[in-house]
Amino acid sequence: MLALLIVSCVLIYGLVMFFLPRNYHAELQSQVTADFYELVDIIEQNGWESSTNSILEFALKNNASVTVTDGAGESVFSVNSVNLASTENVVPATDSTPSMSCSSTFQDNGQSYQLYANIALIAVSQSYGILLQLLPLIVGIILVVSVLGAMICSRYYSKPLVSISNVAKRMTTLDMTWKCEVNRKDEIGVLAASLNEMSQRLSDTMDSLKAANWQLKKDIEREREQEKQRVEFFTAVSHELKTPIAIIKGQLEGMIYQVGEYKDRDTYLRRCMKTTNDMEALVKEILSAARMGGSDFHLERTDLDISQMLRKVCQQFRGRMEDKQMELRMDIRPEYHYQGDRRLMEKVFTNVIGNAVAYSPVGAVITVTQKDEVFSVENTGVHIAEEDLERIFTPFYRVDKSRNRNSGGSGLGLYITKTILDHHEIVYKMVNTENGVRFTVIFPKAAM
């Protein structure tokens, strides 16, 4: 930019030095010619003898030598501006000074005279000399103007481009935390605005990709966890079914070969029947749990009177409570409704209350409470270890480590309860209290 400005200024000044003296020369010739013919008119009107002052004035004004000759060619009057230089402020001409000549014939008292003038165009030489004298100053001005111009142009054009270039480099590293602070209306401003818009779109796209990637990782982890749970579930299923099948097989072989007490076939056939019934109930629970864990499972929601359903389930267990001399306390507020699957919610209430009755000692107190959206069942006389509370909802997990079915169920009741409540998006928890264990369900308020 600096070199371009210097070359431009030098070229302009060179053109001025070339054309200005020539234009001034032509203009000065035109002016001198006009002054000469004006002098001729004055002489023709007044005569040359009366116009000597005008001739002298013309000579001084135009740095000229003027001669008046008669018809025979003899000089009758002559004046030279050089001779007047000692008395007037006249710049003498030199050999290199350009000049011009003018001549004209006039009549005076019936005689012919000729006026001849030789004019030195000193002003032309002076103008050229002044331009040469100003050359150092002009060169200095050119340098100053060029440097300032280059700095201004660089700041106005180059600096925004450098900023945009730096921003473009940051884009290659996928760094979208920048913004082009170039507020202009020209092409550079349009470029900066385009980069800002592209950056915003790329940033939004990257955020979307990150969110999609995070969701994909989450889905993969969930799928892995579900696969792990399925493997653990079927492993537990095979373990649970292996024992009763082995029992039935052993009893049948004993009866077939009439070994010892197995000769009493009627007794052991009834036992085989009981084991088969237990297996049937277990298989039904396994199928129920597997069906609810499938991706195609959906709820059939209807309006449920939770208060009425709780009273009905409590009534079903009154007989067993009386056998164990238990006390049932109910604090159920009427007319609480919820949109849910009737069959599954009845299963939840049956499992929770049934577990409280089954695992409580003789004489325990069962308290069923339902106040608005909070439902809880508390049974006294028993506590669950903290490590068991953390795994109580795991399939086939039983607090009784002996896994004796006489003291515990299949281990699927609470897992099925958890699955049903998760499908309904209902919050639940089981905690130890001062007197026993409490299971609490909190229905969503929006579903009331």
C-alpha positions in Angstrom: 0.0 0.0 0.0 2.9 2.4 0.9 4.7 1.7 -2.4 1.5 2.1 -4.4 0.8 5.5 -2.8 4.4 6.7 -3.3 4.3 5.7 -7.0 0.9 7.4 -7.5 2.1 10.6 -5.9 5.4 10.7 -7.8 3.5 10.0 -11.0 1.0 12.8 -10.3 3.8 15.3 -9.5 5.7 14.3 -12.6 2.7 15.0 -14.7 2.3 18.4 -13.1 5.9 19.3 -13.9 5.5 18.1 -17.4 2.2 19.7 -18.3 2.0 22.8 -16.1 4.9 24.8 -17.8 3.6 23.9 -21.2 0.1 25.0 -20.4 1.4 28.1 -18.7 3.6 28.8 -21.9 0.5 28.6 -24.1 -1.5 30.8 -21.8 1.3 33.4 -21.5 1.7 33.5 -25.3 -2.0 34.2 -25.6 -1.8 37.0 -23.0 1.3 38.6 -24.6 -0.3 38.5 -28.0 -3.4 40.2 -26.7 -1.3 42.9 -25.0 0.7 43.4 -28.2 -2.3 44.0 -30.4 -3.8 46.2 -27.7 -0.5 48.3 -27.9 -0.9 48.4 -31.7 -4.4 49.9 -31.4 -3.1 52.5 -28.9 -0.3 53.6 -31.3 -2.7 53.7 -34.3 -5.0 56.0 -32.3 -2.4 58.3 -30.7 0.7 57.9 -32.8 3.9 56.3 -31.8 5.5 59.4 -30.4 2.6 59.9 -28.0 2.5 56.2 -27.1 6.0 55.8 -25.9 4.9 55.4 -22.3 2.6 52.6 -23.4 5.5 51.0 -25.3 7.7 51.2 -22.2 4.9 49.8 -20.0 4.4 46.9 -22.4 8.2 46.2 -22.5 8.4 46.1 -18.7 5.3 44.1 -18.2 6.3 41.4 -20.7 10.1 41.4 -20.4 10.2 42.5 -24.1 12.4 44.5 -26.4 10.3 46.8 -28.7 11.4 48.6 -31.9 9.5 51.0 -34.1 10.9 51.4 -37.7 9.8 53.7 -40.5 9.0 52.7 -44.1 12.7 52.7 -45.0 13.4 50.2 -42.2 15.2 52.8 -40.0 14.6 52.5 -36.3 12.8 55.5 -34.9 12.2 54.2 -31.4 13.6 51.3 -29.5 13.4 50.0 -25.9 14.8 46.9 -24.2 13.5 45.6 -20.8 17.1 44.4 -20.0 18.3 48.0 -20.0 15.5 48.8 -17.5 16.6 46.1 -15.1 18.8 48.4 -13.1 16.0 50.8 -12.4 13.0 48.5 -12.3 12.2 45.1 -10.6 12.7 43.2 -13.9 14.2 39.7 -14.0 16.7 39.5 -16.9 16.4 36.8 -19.5 18.9 34.1 -20.1 19.9 32.0 -23.1 17.6 29.2 -21.9 14.6 31.4 -21.5 11.9 30.8 -24.1 10.8 33.7 -26.2 8.3 34.8 -28.8 8.2 37.6 -31.5 5.4 39.8 -32.6 5.3 42.4 -35.4 2.6 44.6 -36.9 2.4 47.6 -39.4 0.5 50.8 -38.5 0.0 54.2 -40.1 1.0 57.5 -38.5 0.6 60.9 -40.2 0.3 59.2 -43.6 3.5 57.2 -43.2 3.8 53.5 -42.7 5.6 52.2 -39.6 6.3 48.7 -38.3 6.2 47.6 -34.7 8.4 44.7 -33.7 8.5 43.1 -30.2 10.7 40.2 -28.9 9.2 38.9 -25.7 11.2 36.7 -23.2 8.8 34.3 -21.5 10.6 34.4 -18.2 7.5 33.4 -16.2 7.6 30.0 -17.9 11.1 29.4 -16.7 10.3 30.7 -13.3 7.3 28.3 -12.9 9.5 25.3 -13.9 12.2 26.4 -11.5 9.8 26.8 -8.7 8.6 23.3 -9.2 12.1 22.0 -9.1 12.8 24.0 -5.9 9.7 22.5 -4.3 10.7 19.0 -5.2 12.4 18.1 -1.8 9.4 19.5 0.0 7.0 17.7 -2.2 9.0 14.4 -1.8 8.7 14.8 2.0 5.0 15.5 1.7 4.6 12.5 -0.5 6.3 10.2 2.0 4.3 11.6 4.9 1.0 11.3 3.0 1.9 7.8 1.7 2.8 6.5 5.2 -0.3 8.0 6.7 -2.4 6.8 3.9 -0.9 3.3 4.1 -1.6 3.2 7.9 -5.1 4.4 7.5 -5.9 2.0 4.6 -4.3 -0.9 6.5 -6.3 -0.1 9.6 -9.5 0.3 7.6 -9.1 -2.7 5.2 -6.2 -4.9 6.3 -6.9 -5.0 10.1 -10.5 -6.3 9.6 -9.3 -8.9 7.1 -6.6 -10.0 9.5 -9.2 -10.4 12.2 -11.5 -12.3 9.9 -8.5 -14.5 8.9 -7.7 -15.3 12.5 -11.4 -16.2 13.1 -11.3 -18.5 10.1 -8.3 -20.3 11.5 -10.1 -20.8 14.7 -13.0 -22.3 12.7 -10.6 -25.0 11.5 -10.2 -26.2 15.1 -14.0 -26.2 15.6 -13.8 -23.3 18.1 -17.1 -21.5 17.8 -16.8 -19.3 20.8 -15.8 -16.3 18.8 -17.6 -13.5 16.8 -16.3 -11.1 14.1 -16.6 -7.7 15.7 -16.6 -5.9 12.3 -19.5 -3.5 12.0 -19.3 -2.4 8.3 -21.7 -2.1 5.4 -19.2 -3.0 2.6 -18.0 -6.4 1.3 -15.8 -6.9 4.4 -18.8 -6.3 6.7 -20.8 -8.8 4.6 -18.0 -11.4 4.9 -17.8 -10.9 8.7 -21.6 -11.2 9.0 -21.6 -14.4 6.9 -18.9 -15.9 9.1 -20.9 -15.0 12.2 -24.0 -16.6 10.8 -22.0 -19.7 9.6 -20.4 -19.9 13.1 -23.8 -19.8 14.8 -25.2 -22.5 12.5 -22.1 -24.7 13.0 -22.3 -24.2 16.7 -26.0 -25.1 16.7 -25.3 -28.2 14.6 -22.4 -29.2 16.8 -24.6 -28.8 19.9 -27.3 -30.9 18.2 -24.7 -33.6 17.4 -23.4 -33.5 20.9 -26.9 -33.9 22.3 -27.6 -36.7 19.9 -24.3 -38.4 20.7 -25.0 -38.1 24.4 -28.5 -39.5 23.9 -27.0 -42.3 21.8 -24.5 -43.2 24.5 -27.2 -43.1 27.1 -29.4 -45.4 24.9 -26.5 -47.8 24.4 -25.7 -47.8 28.1 -29.4 -48.4 28.9 -29.6 -51.2 26.3 -26.5 -52.8 27.8 -28.0 -52.5 31.3 -31.2 -54.0 30.0 -29.3 -56.8 28.3 -27.4 -57.4 31.6 -30.7 -57.5 33.5 -32.2 -59.9 31.0 -29.2 -62.2 31.3 -29.4 -62.0 35.1 -33.2 -62.5 35.0 -33.1 -65.7 32.8 -30.1 -67.0 34.9 -32.3 -66.5 38.0 -35.2 -68.1 36.2 -33.2 -71.2 35.3 -32.0 -71.4 38.9 -35.5 -71.1 40.3 -37.0 -73.7 38.0 -34.1 -76.1 38.4 -34.9 -76.9 42.1 -38.6 -77.8 41.8 -37.9 -79.8 38.6 -35.2 -81.8 40.4 -37.6 -82.4 43.3 -40.4 -83.6 41.0 -37.9 -85.8 39.1 -36.5 -87.4 42.3 -40.0 -88.1 43.7 -41.2 -89.6 40.4 -38.1 -91.9 40.1 -38.6 -93.0 43.8 -42.2 -93.9 43.0 -41.3 -95.6 39.8 -38.7 -97.8 41.4 -40.7 -98.0 44.7 -37.8 -96.9 46.8 -38.4 -96.8 50.6 -41.1 -94.4 51.6 -41.8 -93.5 47.9 -43.9 -96.7 47.7 -46.7 -94.6 49.1 -47.4 -93.1 45.7 -50.6 -91.3 46.6 -48.8 -89.2 49.2 -45.9 -88.3 46.9 -48.2 -87.7 43.9 -50.0 -85.1 46.0 -46.6 -83.5 46.8 -45.6 -83.6 43.1 -48.9 -81.9 42.4 -48.2 -79.2 44.9 -44.7 -78.6 43.5 -46.2 -78.4 40.0 -48.7 -75.8 41.1 -45.9 -73.8 42.7 -44.0 -74.0 39.5 -47.1 -72.9 37.5 -47.5 -69.9 39.7 -43.8 -69.0 39.4 -44.0 -69.4 35.6 -47.0 -67.1 35.5 -45.1 -64.5 37.5 -42.1 -64.9 35.2 -44.2 -64.4 32.1 -45.9 -61.4 33.7 -42.5 -59.8 34.6 -41.1 -60.5 31.1 -44.1 -59.1 29.4 -44.0 -55.8 31.3 -40.2 -55.6 30.6 -40.8 -55.8 26.8 -40.6 -52.7 24.5 -44.1 -53.3 23.1 -45.8 -53.2 26.6 -48.3 -50.4 27.1 -50.7 -49.4 29.8 -54.5 -49.5 29.5 -55.3 -46.4 31.6 -58.8 -45.9 33.1 -60.2 -43.8 35.9 -59.4 -45.7 39.2 -61.0 -45.2 42.6 -57.8 -45.8 44.6 -59.6 -45.6 48.0 -62.1 -48.3 47.0 -59.4 -50.6 45.5 -57.4 -50.4 48.8 -60.3 -51.3 50.9 -61.1 -54.3 48.7 -57.5 -55.6 48.8 -57.4 -55.2 52.6 -60.6 -57.2 52.9 -59.0 -60.0 51.0 -56.2 -60.4 53.6 -58.4 -60.2 56.7 -58.6 -63.9 57.0 -54.8 -64.4 57.0 -54.4 -61.5 59.4 -56.8 -63.1 61.8 -54.9 -66.4 61.6 -51.7 -64.6 62.6 -53.6 -62.5 65.2 -52.6 -59.3 63.4 -54.3 -55.9 63.8 -55.3 -54.0 60.6 -55.4 -50.2 60.9 -56.8 -48.3 57.9 -56.7 -44.5 57.3 -58.1 -44.3 53.8 -59.7 -41.1 52.6 -62.6 -41.6 50.2 -62.9 -40.6 46.6 -59.2 -40.4 45.5 -59.0 -41.1 41.7 -56.1 -41.8 39.5 -55.7 -42.6 35.7 -53.9 -46.0 35.6 -54.1 -49.6 34.6 -56.7 -51.3 36.9 -55.3 -54.8 36.7 -51.7 -53.8 37.3 -52.5 -51.3 40.2 -54.5 -54.1 41.9 -51.4 -56.3 41.6 -49.3 -53.5 43.2 -51.6 -53.2 46.2 -51.9 -57.0 46.5 -48.1 -57.5 46.5 -47.4 -54.7 48.9 -50.1 -55.6 51.5 -49.5 -59.4 51.0 -45.8 -59.0 51.7 -46.5 -57.0 54.9 -48.8 -59.8 56.1 -46.5 -62.6 55.0 -43.2 -61.3 56.5 -44.6 -59.9 59.8 -44.6 -61.9 63.0 -47.7 -63.0 64.9 -49.4 -60.1 66.6 -48.0 -57.4 64.3 -49.8 -54.3 63.3 -50.5 -53.6 59.6 -51.2 -49.9 58.9 -52.6 -48.9 55.5 -52.7 -45.2 54.9 -53.9 -43.2 51.9 -54.1 -39.4 52.1 -54.6 -37.6 48.8 -51.7 -38.7 46.5 -49.6 -40.5 49.3 -50.3 -44.2 49.9 -48.2 -46.3 52.4 -48.2 -49.7 54.1 -46.3 -50.2 57.4 -45.9 -53.5 59.2 -44.4 -53.7 62.7 -42.1 -56.3 64.3 -39.6 -56.7 61.5 -36.7 -54.7 60.0 -34.7 -55.2 56.8 -31.0 -54.7 56.7 -29.7 -51.7 54.7 -27.8 -53.8 52.2 -31.1 -55.8 51.6 -33.1 -52.6 51.2 -30.8 -51.5 48.3 -31.5 -54.8 46.4 -35.1 -55.5 47.6 -36.5 -54.8 44.1 -34.1 -57.1 42.2 -35.7 -60.1 40.5 -35.6 -63.3 42.6 -33.9 -61.5 45.5 -35.1 -62.6 48.9 -34.1 -61.4 52.3 -34.1 -65.0 53.5 -30.8 -66.2 52.1 -31.9 -69.8 52.5 -34.4 -69.1 49.6 -36.9 -71.3 51.4 -40.3 -70.9 49.8 -42.0 -71.7 53.1 -40.6 -68.5 54.5 -40.6 -66.4 51.4 -42.2 -66.1 48.0 -40.8 -66.3 44.5 -38.7 -63.1 44.8 -40.6 -61.5 41.9 -43.4 -59.7 43.8 -41.5 -56.5 44.6 -39.8 -56.6 41.2 -43.2 -56.7 39.4 -44.4 -54.0 41.8 -41.4 -51.8 40.8 -41.9 -52.4 37.1 -45.6 -51.5 37.3 -44.9 -48.3 39.2 -42.1 -47.3 36.8 -44.5 -47.7 33.9 -46.9 -45.4 35.6 -44.1 -43.0 36.5 -45.0 -43.2 40.2 -42.5 -42.5 42.9 -42.0 -45.2 45.5 -39.6 -46.1 48.4 -39.2 -48.7 51.2 -37.6 -47.6 54.5 -37.1 -48.9 58.0 -39.1 -47.1 60.7 -38.8 -47.2 64.4 -41.4 -50.1 64.7 -41.0 -51.9 61.4 -40.9 -51.3 57.6 -42.8 -48.8 55.5 -43.5 -48.9 51.8 -44.6 -45.6 50.4 -46.1 -44.6 47.0 -46.6 -41.0 45.9 -49.0 -40.5 43.0 -48.4 -37.6 40.6 -50.5 -34.6 41.5 -51.3 -33.9 37.8 -53.0 -37.3 37.6 -55.6 -36.5 40.3 
